[in-house]
């Protein structure tokens, strides 16, 4: 089964006895090249990253990492020509490997096998609703970018923090503020570090797709697949 990948990070929960498999491809099918991630394979004893169905790029011991008794949450980041895999709540990957021949990844596939069935929940596919309220709802971030879509008349706000609460320092990103005419980046609720005109950037009747990246000391905000504004 294949789905389109939005952004560079895949968060999911899976319940299976062993052999949780995820593939990253350039179409809604197996492609060449293709990156495969195996979690709890080899009868549940090990996990690996494989390229082009050839030798494993990396293989690590991960006994009992998955179970059919409960959902376990994981994240996979595919960016900067590298694959990183980790557990929810742990920002250090349990395994990582460079992609030998970088390619444009647009889809992911998922499966179980070798005698195991699985139940999956993909957290990237959730729809979240927010009220007319300036209180933030917090989610963990793995990797250094966020891809999302939003439908609202004005003032889509995001905060980048070091915990599941407002922290110091904290960077705030305002998209479609000032009556949907400007967007800005602000540090510690002080002066705006950057403020630009973005007339009618948001729409309450249409989901608009954006990204936020934070890498090498720079925060960038833009429409999907475009230069940052």
Residue pairs with C-beta under 8 A, 6 or more apart in sequence:
1 109
1 110
1 111
2 25
2 27
2 28
2 29
2 107
2 108
2 109
3 28
3 107
3 108
3 109
3 110
3 122
3 125
4 28
4 106
4 107
5 24
5 78
5 105
5 106
5 107
5 108
6 124
6 147
6 209
7 124
7 145
7 146
7 147
7 148
7 211
8 77
8 78
8 79
8 143
8 145
8 147
9 75
9 76
9 77
9 124
9 141
9 142
9 143
9 145
9 146
9 147
10 22
10 75
10 76
10 77
10 78
10 108
10 122
10 124
11 73
11 74
11 75
11 88
11 122
11 123
11 124
11 142
12 22
12 73
12 74
12 75
12 110
12 120
12 121
12 122
12 123
12 124
13 71
13 72
13 73
13 74
13 120
13 121
13 123
14 20
14 39
14 66
14 71
14 72
14 74
14 118
14 119
14 120
14 121
15 66
15 67
15 68
15 69
15 70
15 71
15 72
15 118
15 119
16 40
16 66
16 67
16 68
16 112
16 116
16 117
16 118
16 119
17 44
17 66
17 67
17 68
17 115
17 116
18 40
18 41
18 43
18 44
18 66
18 114
18 115
18 116
19 38
19 40
19 41
19 44
19 112
19 113
19 114
19 115
19 116
20 38
20 39
20 40
20 41
20 66
20 74
20 110
20 112
20 118
21 36
21 37
21 38
21 39
21 41
21 110
21 111
21 112
21 113
22 36
22 37
22 39
22 76
22 108
22 109
22 110
23 30
23 34
23 35
23 36
23 37
23 108
23 109
23 110
23 111
24 34
24 35
24 36
24 37
24 76
24 78
24 83
24 105
24 107
24 108
25 31
25 34
25 35
25 105
25 106
25 107
25 108
25 109
26 33
26 103
26 104
26 105
26 106
26 107
27 106
27 107
28 107
29 109
30 109
32 52
33 51
33 52
33 101
33 103
34 51
34 52
34 53
35 49
35 50
35 51
35 78
35 83
35 99
35 105
36 49
36 50
36 51
36 53
37 47
37 48
37 49
37 50
37 76
37 83
37 85
38 46
38 47
38 48
38 49
38 50
39 47
39 62
39 65
39 66
39 74
39 85
40 47
40 62
40 65
40 66
41 47
41 48
41 114
44 63
44 64
44 65
44 66
45 61
45 62
45 63
46 59
46 60
46 61
46 62
47 59
47 60
47 62
47 65
47 85
47 94
47 95
48 56
48 57
48 58
48 59
48 60
48 95
49 56
49 57
49 58
49 83
49 85
49 95
49 96
49 97
50 56
50 57
51 57
51 99
51 100
51 101
57 83
57 97
57 98
57 100
58 95
58 96
58 97
59 95
60 94
60 95
62 94
65 72
65 87
66 72
68 116
71 119
71 121
72 87
72 88
73 87
73 88
73 89
73 123
74 85
74 86
74 87
74 88
75 85
75 86
75 87
75 88
75 142
75 143
76 83
76 84
76 85
77 83
77 84
77 93
77 142
77 143
78 99
78 105
79 143
79 144
79 145
81 98
81 99
81 102
82 96
82 97
82 98
82 99
83 96
83 97
83 98
83 99
84 93
84 95
84 96
84 142
84 143
85 93
85 94
85 95
85 96
86 92
86 93
86 94
86 142
87 94
88 140
89 140
91 142
110 120
111 118
112 118
128 137
130 137
134 157
136 157
136 159
136 166
138 159
138 161
138 163
138 164
138 165
140 164
141 160
144 213
144 214
144 215
145 211
145 212
145 213
145 214
145 215
146 158
146 211
146 212
146 213
147 209
147 210
147 211
147 224
148 209
148 210
148 211
149 207
149 208
149 209
149 210
150 156
150 175
150 202
150 207
150 208
150 210
151 202
151 203
151 204
151 205
151 206
151 207
151 208
152 176
152 202
152 204
153 180
153 202
153 203
153 204
154 176
154 177
154 179
154 180
154 202
155 174
155 175
155 176
155 177
155 180
155 202
156 174
156 175
156 176
156 202
156 210
157 172
157 173
157 174
157 175
157 177
158 172
158 173
158 175
158 212
159 166
159 170
159 171
159 172
159 173
160 170
160 171
160 172
160 173
160 212
160 214
160 219
161 167
161 170
162 169
168 188
169 187
169 188
170 187
170 188
170 189
171 185
171 186
171 187
171 214
171 219
172 185
172 186
172 187
172 189
173 183
173 184
173 185
173 186
173 212
173 219
173 221
174 182
174 183
174 184
174 185
174 186
175 183
175 198
175 201
175 202
175 210
175 221
176 182
176 183
176 198
176 201
176 202
177 183
177 184
180 199
180 200
180 201
180 202
181 197
181 198
181 199
181 200
182 195
182 196
182 197
182 198
183 195
183 196
183 198
183 201
183 221
183 229
184 192
184 193
184 194
184 195
184 196
185 192
185 193
185 194
185 195
185 219
185 221
186 192
186 193
187 193
196 229
198 229
201 208
202 208
208 223
209 223
209 224
210 221
210 222
210 223
210 224
211 220
211 221
211 222
211 223
211 224
212 219
212 220
212 221
213 219
213 220
213 228
214 220
220 228
221 228
221 229
222 228
222 229
223 229
